[in-house]
Amino acid sequence: MAADVPNGARQLIAQCRTRSGGVLDLPVLDISPIGCMIDRRAWSIRPDDRVLIKLEDLAFQPATVIWVEDDRAGLMFEQLLYEPILARLRKTLLTPRTQ
């Protein structure tokens, strides 16, 4: 899922599901094969929390909160992202919106 942001770019959004079953849509700030950094302002989480994360066009997959600092958090995926999928997600993260 991607959302439009004010500067005309698209923002990659992660759907994050907690153990309680709640689902939040959170902006992805950075992504790698092993995990991602999210803007967690709308979410109260702690290191070692287990979550399910869904990225654009992918199924929910397990992840662990590795760190939390200020309004950001780092999630580590249980399974690595394949390079072609990672490349596509990075394009979404950096693609300007077309008019």
Sequence and secondary structure as in RCSB ss.txt:
>XXXX:A:sequence
MAADVPNGARQLIAQCRTRSGGVLDLPVLDISPIGCMIDRRAWSIRPDDRVLIKLEDLAFQPATVIWVEDDRAGL
MFEQLLYEPILARLRKTLLTPRTQ
>XXXX:A:secstr
 EEE TTSBEEEEEEEE TT  EEEEEEEEE SSEEEEE TT    TT EEEEE TTS  EEEEEEEEETTEEEE
EESS   HHHHHHHHHHHH B   
